[in-house]
Amino acid sequence: MCWLGVPLICDERTVGVVAVQSYSVEISFTERDQELLTFVGYHIANGLERKRAQDSLRSAYADLERRVEDRTRELAIANRDLTDQIVERERVEDTLKHQALHDTLTGLPNRAYLLDRLARALARFRRNESHGFAVLFLDLDRFKVVNDSVGHLVGDELLKQAAARLASAVREPDTVSRLGGDEFAILLEDLQHPDRATQVAERLIAALSEPMRIAGKELFTSASIGIAFSHPRYTRPEELLRDADVAMYRAKAQGRQRFELFDEHLRAEAVRVLDLEGDLRRGLARGEFEPHFQAIVRLDDRRVVGYEALLRWRHSERGLLLPGEFLNVAEDNGSIEQIDWQMFALSCRDAQRLPVKSAYISINVSARQMRAFDFDQSVLRLIDASGLDAPPGASGGHRGRAAGKPGPRTALAGGTARSGRAGAT
């Protein structure tokens, strides 16, 4: 019996053995047989190595495919999440942009949106004046009465219904916006003729004149409208709004529930008011307002019993001005209160030089003063500081004699009753 074996070597490792064995005494293995078996073993080892490499490669492919599937699934989930985040971010951005450009109560475009559209319309018009447009400035008449009488919730509902009516009364390309409070503005683009703007204004007034049913109440409102048309002199959208606003105030002054067109006369008036407001501020700073005393005579004995301090403005350029030339503007911009206090102080000072020392002084004041609860006390302190003598029979610890007189711009019943104890009536 004889035996012959060779190792199977793969990657420098012995992984097996090839052996042949003979049980016959007649057979014996030679060196040639060993070489042949070595050759066979070499090829068997190579086959095993290829099979192992194929299995390893197949396993690697399978693992790679599994990992790719897992990663692809993870990427798909991440991509879906990212897409959802992008969609949500775009939704939030759109919401914020909408809120930034729209009124939260009515849903209409707001002032910022309107100014942007106005700027675009103005740019188109400056390139080609055939692209005319108009701005309608609308204010609800007596809206404050509704708020004060039935409450802000009803007032808000009225604004929403009014906004819906305005939007339904214009074309799709036109812009209806809420500027704030009870003020709205309408931009009419591609205006071929001014008549279309006036026709729209008439429709808007008619739409708002219909009764509104809110909270079980039938409410009525109306609108005053000012209209400004595109013109080469305009360079900024705010200028158009300003002029339409001026025309709207003219409509209110003419009786409400109507429209007015902005023209050169209104433009000149607006410039005059603007200049006058500046002059009023400068006049206050320079002390240009002064009292002119007019005697008050008792008819039965023709005795001077008092003096009325008449307001005059010694304008640095225009000379002596009467109240009718500036009083309304002073009331509108609030400077009238400062003018009143200058009149009080100067009247107390100049009272010392009046011919009849025992006479009282009557001063017209703005009704705005009545809103201050301590107005009477402020007047009394001023009189006290001036050193005026109290009239005969005056009561209280204050010295002085002055009268707040009801006039074209005030009614002093509330303040005068409290002041009477000190001789100021």
C-alpha positions as CSV (number, residue, x, y, z in Angstrom):
1,M,0.0,0.0,0.0
2,C,1.3,3.5,-0.9
3,W,-0.1,7.0,-0.4
4,L,0.6,10.4,-2.2
5,G,-0.7,13.8,-1.1
6,V,-0.2,17.5,-1.9
7,P,-1.6,20.5,0.0
8,L,-4.2,22.9,-1.4
9,I,-2.7,26.4,-0.9
10,C,-4.9,29.5,-1.4
11,D,-3.6,33.0,-0.7
12,E,-0.6,31.5,1.1
13,R,-2.9,29.5,3.4
14,T,-3.4,25.7,3.4
15,V,-7.1,25.1,2.9
16,G,-7.0,21.3,2.2
17,V,-5.1,18.4,0.8
18,V,-5.4,16.2,-2.3
19,A,-4.4,12.6,-1.6
20,V,-4.3,9.3,-3.6
21,Q,-3.8,5.9,-2.0
22,S,-3.2,2.6,-3.6
23,Y,-3.8,-0.8,-1.9
24,S,-2.1,-2.7,-4.6
25,V,1.5,-3.8,-4.1
26,E,2.0,-3.6,-7.8
27,I,1.6,0.2,-7.8
28,S,4.0,2.6,-6.4
29,F,4.0,6.4,-6.9
30,T,6.8,8.0,-8.6
31,E,8.1,11.6,-8.7
32,R,6.2,12.0,-11.9
33,D,3.0,11.1,-10.1
34,Q,3.9,13.7,-7.5
35,E,4.3,16.4,-10.1
36,L,1.0,15.5,-11.7
37,L,-0.8,15.5,-8.4
38,T,0.8,18.8,-7.5
39,F,-0.4,20.2,-10.8
40,V,-3.9,18.9,-10.2
41,G,-3.8,20.3,-6.6
42,Y,-2.7,23.7,-7.9
43,H,-5.7,23.9,-10.3
44,I,-8.1,22.7,-7.6
45,A,-6.7,25.4,-5.2
46,N,-7.2,28.0,-7.9
47,G,-10.7,26.8,-8.5
48,L,-11.4,27.0,-4.8
49,E,-9.9,30.5,-4.7
50,R,-12.0,31.7,-7.6
51,K,-15.1,30.3,-5.9
52,R,-14.2,32.0,-2.7
53,A,-13.6,35.3,-4.5
54,Q,-16.9,34.9,-6.4
55,D,-18.8,34.2,-3.1
56,S,-17.0,37.1,-1.4
57,L,-17.8,39.4,-4.4
58,R,-21.4,38.3,-4.5
59,S,-21.7,38.9,-0.8
60,A,-20.1,42.3,-1.1
61,Y,-22.5,43.1,-4.0
62,A,-25.5,42.0,-1.9
63,D,-24.2,44.0,1.1
64,L,-23.6,47.0,-1.2
65,E,-27.1,46.7,-2.7
66,R,-28.6,46.5,0.8
67,R,-26.6,49.5,2.0
68,V,-27.6,51.4,-1.2
69,E,-31.2,50.6,-0.6
70,D,-31.0,51.6,3.0
71,R,-29.2,54.8,2.1
72,T,-31.6,55.5,-0.7
73,R,-34.5,55.0,1.6
74,E,-32.9,57.3,4.2
75,L,-32.2,59.9,1.4
76,A,-35.8,59.6,0.2
77,I,-37.0,60.2,3.8
78,A,-34.6,63.1,4.2
79,N,-35.6,64.5,0.8
80,R,-39.2,64.2,1.7
81,D,-38.6,66.0,5.0
82,L,-36.6,68.7,3.3
83,T,-39.3,69.1,0.7
84,D,-41.9,69.4,3.5
85,Q,-39.7,72.0,5.3
86,I,-39.2,74.0,2.0
87,V,-43.0,73.9,1.4
88,E,-43.7,75.0,5.0
89,R,-41.1,77.7,4.8
90,E,-42.5,79.0,1.5
91,R,-46.0,78.9,3.0
92,V,-44.8,80.8,6.1
93,E,-42.9,83.3,3.8
94,D,-46.0,83.7,1.6
95,T,-48.1,84.2,4.8
96,L,-45.7,86.8,6.2
97,K,-45.5,88.5,2.8
98,H,-49.3,88.6,2.5
99,Q,-49.6,89.9,6.1
100,A,-47.0,92.5,5.3
101,L,-48.9,93.7,2.3
102,H,-52.5,93.2,3.4
103,D,-54.8,94.5,6.1
104,T,-55.5,91.8,8.7
105,L,-59.1,92.9,9.3
106,T,-60.5,93.3,5.8
107,G,-58.0,91.2,3.8
108,L,-57.5,94.1,1.4
109,P,-54.1,95.3,0.3
110,N,-52.6,97.8,2.7
111,R,-50.7,101.1,2.2
112,A,-47.3,99.4,1.5
113,Y,-48.9,97.3,-1.3
114,L,-50.7,100.3,-2.7
115,L,-47.6,102.5,-2.7
116,D,-45.7,99.7,-4.6
117,R,-48.5,99.5,-7.2
118,L,-48.6,103.3,-7.4
119,A,-44.9,103.4,-8.0
120,R,-45.1,100.9,-10.9
121,A,-48.1,102.8,-12.4
122,L,-46.2,106.1,-12.1
123,A,-43.1,104.6,-13.8
124,R,-45.2,103.3,-16.7
125,F,-46.9,106.7,-17.0
126,R,-43.5,108.5,-17.1
127,R,-42.4,106.1,-19.9
128,N,-45.6,106.5,-21.8
129,E,-48.3,109.1,-20.8
130,S,-51.0,107.1,-22.6
131,H,-51.0,104.8,-19.5
132,G,-52.9,107.2,-17.4
133,F,-54.3,106.3,-13.9
134,A,-56.2,107.8,-11.0
135,V,-56.1,107.5,-7.2
136,L,-59.4,107.7,-5.2
137,F,-59.0,108.5,-1.5
138,L,-62.1,107.4,0.3
139,D,-63.1,108.1,3.9
140,L,-66.2,106.7,5.6
141,D,-68.4,109.6,6.9
142,R,-69.1,109.7,10.6
143,F,-67.5,106.3,11.2
144,K,-66.4,107.4,14.7
145,V,-70.1,107.8,15.6
146,V,-70.7,104.1,14.9
147,N,-67.6,103.1,16.9
148,D,-68.6,105.3,19.9
149,S,-72.3,104.3,19.8
150,V,-72.4,100.6,19.1
151,G,-68.8,99.5,19.8
152,H,-65.6,98.6,18.0
153,L,-66.7,95.0,17.1
154,V,-69.6,96.4,15.2
155,G,-67.3,99.0,13.7
156,D,-64.9,96.3,12.5
157,E,-67.7,94.4,10.9
158,L,-68.9,97.5,9.2
159,L,-65.4,98.0,7.8
160,K,-65.3,94.5,6.5
161,Q,-68.6,94.8,4.7
162,A,-67.6,98.2,3.3
163,A,-64.4,96.7,2.0
164,A,-66.3,93.9,0.3
165,R,-68.6,96.4,-1.4
166,L,-65.7,98.5,-2.5
167,A,-63.9,95.5,-4.0
168,S,-67.0,94.4,-5.9
169,A,-67.5,97.9,-7.4
170,V,-64.3,98.0,-9.4
171,R,-62.7,96.0,-12.2
172,E,-60.4,93.0,-11.5
173,P,-57.1,94.9,-12.4
174,D,-57.9,97.8,-10.1
175,T,-56.5,97.9,-6.6
176,V,-58.7,98.5,-3.5
177,S,-56.6,99.0,-0.4
178,R,-57.3,100.0,3.2
179,L,-54.9,102.7,4.5
180,G,-56.0,102.4,8.1
181,G,-59.0,103.3,10.3
182,D,-61.9,104.2,8.0
183,E,-59.7,105.3,5.1
184,F,-59.4,103.4,1.8
185,A,-57.7,104.1,-1.5
186,I,-58.5,102.8,-5.0
187,L,-56.0,102.7,-7.8
188,L,-57.5,102.8,-11.3
189,E,-55.0,101.8,-14.0
190,D,-55.0,102.2,-17.8
191,L,-57.4,105.1,-17.5
192,Q,-58.4,106.2,-21.0
193,H,-60.7,109.0,-19.8
194,P,-61.2,110.9,-16.5
195,D,-64.9,110.2,-16.7
196,R,-64.3,106.6,-15.7
197,A,-62.8,107.7,-12.4
198,T,-65.9,109.8,-11.6
199,Q,-68.1,106.9,-12.7
200,V,-66.3,104.6,-10.3
201,A,-66.6,107.2,-7.5
202,E,-70.3,107.4,-8.1
203,R,-70.6,103.6,-7.9
204,L,-68.6,103.4,-4.7
205,I,-70.8,106.1,-3.0
206,A,-73.9,104.3,-4.2
207,A,-72.6,100.9,-2.9
208,L,-71.8,102.3,0.5
209,S,-75.1,104.2,0.8
210,E,-77.1,100.9,1.1
211,P,-77.9,99.9,4.7
212,M,-75.8,97.3,6.4
213,R,-77.3,94.7,8.8
214,I,-74.8,94.1,11.6
215,A,-75.6,92.5,15.1
216,G,-79.3,92.9,14.6
217,K,-79.0,96.6,13.7
218,E,-79.5,98.4,10.4
219,L,-76.6,100.8,10.0
220,F,-76.1,103.5,7.4
221,T,-72.9,105.0,6.2
222,S,-71.6,107.1,3.3
223,A,-68.3,108.1,1.8
224,S,-66.4,111.2,0.8
225,I,-63.9,110.7,-2.0
226,G,-61.1,112.7,-3.4
227,I,-59.6,112.0,-6.8
228,A,-56.1,112.7,-8.1
229,F,-55.1,112.0,-11.7
230,S,-51.7,111.0,-13.1
231,H,-49.6,114.1,-14.1
232,P,-46.0,114.7,-15.1
233,R,-45.4,116.8,-12.0
234,Y,-45.7,113.7,-9.7
235,T,-42.5,111.9,-8.9
236,R,-43.4,109.9,-5.9
237,P,-46.6,107.8,-5.1
238,E,-47.0,109.6,-1.8
239,E,-47.6,112.8,-3.6
240,L,-50.6,111.4,-5.4
241,L,-52.1,110.0,-2.1
242,R,-51.5,113.4,-0.5
243,D,-53.4,115.3,-3.2
244,A,-56.2,112.8,-3.3
245,D,-56.5,113.2,0.5
246,V,-56.7,117.0,0.1
247,A,-59.5,116.5,-2.4
248,M,-61.3,114.1,0.0
249,Y,-61.2,116.8,2.7
250,R,-62.7,119.2,0.3
251,A,-65.5,116.7,-0.4
252,K,-66.2,116.5,3.4
253,A,-66.2,120.2,3.7
254,Q,-68.7,120.4,0.9
255,G,-71.2,118.2,2.7
256,R,-70.0,114.6,2.6
257,Q,-71.3,111.7,0.5
258,R,-69.7,113.2,-2.7
259,F,-66.4,113.3,-4.6
260,E,-64.1,116.1,-5.5
261,L,-61.3,116.3,-8.1
262,F,-57.9,117.6,-7.1
263,D,-57.1,120.6,-9.3
264,E,-54.7,123.6,-9.4
265,H,-56.8,125.6,-7.0
266,L,-56.7,122.8,-4.4
267,R,-53.0,122.4,-5.1
268,A,-52.4,126.1,-4.4
269,E,-54.5,125.8,-1.2
270,A,-52.5,122.8,-0.1
271,V,-49.2,124.7,-0.6
272,R,-50.7,127.7,1.2
273,V,-51.7,125.5,4.2
274,L,-48.3,123.9,4.3
275,D,-46.5,127.2,4.2
276,L,-48.9,128.6,6.9
277,E,-48.2,125.6,9.2
278,G,-44.5,126.4,9.0
279,D,-45.2,130.1,9.6
280,L,-47.3,129.2,12.7
281,R,-44.5,127.3,14.2
282,R,-42.0,130.0,13.6
283,G,-44.5,132.6,14.8
284,L,-44.9,130.8,18.1
285,A,-41.2,130.6,18.5
286,R,-40.8,134.3,17.9
287,G,-43.7,135.4,20.0
288,E,-45.6,137.0,17.1
289,F,-49.1,136.4,18.5
290,E,-50.5,139.3,20.7
291,P,-53.7,140.5,22.3
292,H,-55.5,143.6,21.1
293,F,-57.8,144.9,23.8
294,Q,-61.3,146.0,22.9
295,A,-63.4,147.8,25.6
296,I,-66.6,146.2,26.8
297,V,-69.0,149.1,27.7
298,R,-72.1,148.9,30.0
299,L,-74.9,150.6,28.1
300,D,-76.8,152.1,31.0
301,D,-73.9,154.3,32.2
302,R,-71.4,153.8,29.3
303,R,-68.8,152.7,31.8
304,V,-66.0,150.3,30.7
305,V,-66.5,147.1,32.7
306,G,-64.2,144.8,30.8
307,Y,-61.9,144.2,27.9
308,E,-61.9,141.5,25.3
309,A,-58.5,140.3,24.3
310,L,-58.6,139.8,20.5
311,L,-56.1,137.5,18.9
312,R,-53.8,139.1,16.3
313,W,-50.7,137.7,14.5
314,R,-48.0,140.2,13.7
315,H,-46.6,138.2,10.8
316,S,-43.0,139.0,10.0
317,E,-43.7,139.3,6.2
318,R,-47.5,139.8,5.9
319,G,-48.1,142.2,8.7
320,L,-51.0,142.1,11.1
321,L,-53.3,139.1,10.5
322,L,-56.8,138.5,11.8
323,P,-57.8,135.1,13.2
324,G,-59.8,134.2,10.2
325,E,-56.6,134.0,8.1
326,F,-55.0,131.3,10.2
327,L,-57.3,129.9,12.9
328,N,-58.6,126.9,11.0
329,V,-55.1,125.7,10.2
330,A,-54.0,126.3,13.8
331,E,-56.9,124.2,15.0
332,D,-56.1,121.4,12.5
333,N,-52.4,121.1,13.3
334,G,-52.8,121.6,17.1
335,S,-50.8,124.8,17.4
336,I,-53.9,126.6,18.6
337,E,-53.3,125.4,22.2
338,Q,-49.9,127.0,22.3
339,I,-51.3,130.2,20.8
340,D,-54.0,130.3,23.5
341,W,-51.4,130.0,26.3
342,Q,-49.4,132.8,24.8
343,M,-52.5,134.9,24.7
344,F,-53.2,134.1,28.4
345,A,-49.7,135.1,29.4
346,L,-49.6,138.3,27.4
347,S,-53.1,139.3,28.5
348,C,-52.1,138.9,32.1
349,R,-49.0,140.9,31.5
350,D,-50.7,143.7,29.5
351,A,-53.7,144.0,31.9
352,Q,-51.5,146.1,34.1
353,R,-51.4,148.8,31.5
354,L,-55.1,148.9,30.7
355,P,-56.9,152.3,31.6
356,V,-59.5,150.7,33.8
357,K,-57.8,148.5,36.3
358,S,-60.9,147.0,37.8
359,A,-62.3,145.7,34.5
360,Y,-62.3,142.1,33.7
361,I,-60.6,140.5,30.7
362,S,-62.4,138.2,28.3
363,I,-60.3,135.8,26.1
364,N,-61.6,133.4,23.5
365,V,-60.0,130.0,23.7
366,S,-60.1,126.8,21.7
367,A,-62.5,124.1,22.6
368,R,-59.5,121.8,22.7
369,Q,-58.6,123.3,26.1
370,M,-61.8,121.9,27.6
371,R,-60.4,118.4,27.2
372,A,-57.8,119.1,29.9
373,F,-59.3,118.4,33.3
374,D,-56.9,120.8,35.0
375,F,-57.4,123.6,32.5
376,D,-59.1,125.9,34.9
377,Q,-56.4,125.4,37.6
378,S,-53.6,126.1,35.0
379,V,-55.3,129.4,34.1
380,L,-55.7,130.3,37.8
381,R,-52.0,129.6,38.4
382,L,-51.1,131.8,35.5
383,I,-53.3,134.6,36.9
384,D,-51.9,134.2,40.3
385,A,-48.3,134.4,39.0
386,S,-49.1,137.5,37.1
387,G,-50.0,139.5,40.3
388,L,-53.4,140.7,39.0
389,D,-55.7,142.0,41.8
390,A,-58.8,140.0,42.5
391,P,-62.1,141.8,41.7
392,P,-64.4,143.0,44.5
393,G,-66.2,140.0,46.0
394,A,-63.9,137.4,44.5
395,S,-63.7,134.3,46.7
396,G,-60.9,131.8,47.2
397,G,-57.2,132.2,47.7
398,H,-56.4,133.2,44.1
399,R,-55.8,136.7,43.0
400,G,-56.8,137.7,39.5
401,R,-59.7,138.5,37.2
402,A,-60.2,136.9,33.9
403,A,-63.0,135.4,31.9
404,G,-63.0,132.6,29.4
405,K,-65.5,133.7,26.9
406,P,-67.6,131.4,24.6
407,G,-66.9,132.4,21.1
408,P,-66.7,131.1,17.5
409,R,-64.2,128.4,18.6
410,T,-65.2,127.4,22.1
411,A,-67.7,126.9,24.8
412,L,-66.3,127.3,28.3
413,A,-69.2,126.2,30.5
414,G,-67.3,123.3,32.1
415,G,-64.1,125.2,32.9
416,T,-65.6,128.5,33.9
417,A,-67.9,127.0,36.5
418,R,-64.9,125.6,38.5
419,S,-62.9,128.8,38.0
420,G,-65.6,131.1,39.3
421,R,-64.6,130.8,42.9
422,A,-61.3,132.6,42.2
423,G,-62.8,135.4,40.2
424,A,-62.0,133.8,36.8
425,T,-65.3,133.1,35.1
